Amino acid sequence: IKKHCIDGMKFKVARRKTEKCKECGFCALICPSHDNCIGCGACVDACPYEARVLEEISERRKEIKIKVNHERYEVPGGITVLRALELIGFTTLPFKDEKGMWELSETEILAPCRTGGCWSCAVIINGNLKPSCVTPAEEGMEIITDKDAIEKKEPKRVVSGFQGHAVGGVGTPYWIKPRTLGLGFRFIEVACFSHGCILRCPTCQNWEITYSALEEEPLSPVEAARLVSYERRRFGVDRMAISGGESTLNRRWLLEYLKELKRLNRDKKARLHVDTNAVVLTEDYIDALYLAGATDIGADVKGLELDTFAEITGIKDREFAKKLLNTEWKAIKYLGENYSDKMFVGIGIPYNEALVSLDEIYKIGERIAGWSSDVQVCALDYRPAFRRMDLKKPSYLDMLKVKEVLEGSGLRCVICQTEFGRIGP
């Protein structure tokens, strides 16, 4: 038995800041281990009031015996499977160098969301696929990390919110989007929402979905594709979208989902729409999405300057933020230069005067126009949400000014989301 426990080892434990807590109860709903904090940090990332914090403590804990790839180990109790794997020599990564993002060694585990939503970090635990980031390590547990063995299991991730959608997303063509809200209401596509995200945006519009992974049963690509196909028939639409959270974090799951969705919807009218923040969207991933059946893609740009990107995304590690920002912009460039004639491409730009200046908006538009001036660009009015309830909602006139700035930068197809509906072509 290989022991990995020493006196005074440091552990992370979630604590409540009583002065900030609003007793909303969301942390209790998503906690994977109510009786004994395992330090996963899901409640810290999910709390809209920033009333949870991970504290580092030193203490002696009782050892538990586990097996990893048929070898026996002793590790401290009260930790996640992911942390146990780190203790015995595995490397866990939220993001890898862009060129090797989807090529992991036998001792590397990709764990981008760390809240149990994306299942990229899944390993086989007692015969079943489980997300290692939020699963407690327990006495007698048998863990398999072998990638060939995992590939034989059906991939899973948490997806919910299967429903009709009346507005669409960044990758929805402007001529389908309604001009006004509430008048002539009709559904234009059906959508589902993937849980888990690599970003920690303080203005997250879907935070209750992004962080609520443990409330929902994970689905296989086949199960999700069947539900979306059913909703398509029920609402009588041709467009089927997946958004998030972040849809692209589990590459194998998403590609198999698109292939199954294409198989179930063979008619020429069917449109398979992927909305993404593009921060893990490498060039080979874009190629794979197209080959799997994606017909429409909406990709967000969270800023041009690193400071802006960090502010909007909530990523505090500047080196990490820089990698994500660079990957995002490379993806936008690759889409603009290589896929404008193969897929419908939409690009989303967030706007709120507290987050990004009009000067930076102009520079973003100028860069995009240099690659594809005709690409659809959708300016999104970032409103008070999640941890930024202090924001002032952009007015109709504010967004009209954004439209003028983007068109002045050389873009020819600009639409803007406003409180009254869209303005644009």
ABEGO torsion letter per residue (X at the ends): XBBBBBBGBBBBBBBBBAAABAGAGAAAAABABAABBAGAGAAAAABAAGABBBBBBBBBBBBBBBBBGGBBBBBBBGBBAAAAAAAAGBBBBABBBAAAAABBBAABBBBAAGAGAAGAABBBBGGBBBBAAABBBBBGBBBBABAAAAAABBBBBBBBGBBBBAAEBAABBAAABBABBGBGBBBABBBBBBBEBABBBAABAAAAAAAAAAABBBBBAAAAAAAAAAAAAAAGBABBBBBOEBAAABAAAAAAAAAAAAAABABAABBBBBBBAGAABBAAAAAAAAAAGBABBBBBBAEABAAAAAAAAGBABAAAAAAAAAAAAAAAAAAAAAAAAABBBBBBBBBBAAABBAAAAAAAAAAAAAABAABBBBBBBBBBBEABAABBBBBAAAAAAAAAAAAAAGBABBBBBBAAEBBEX
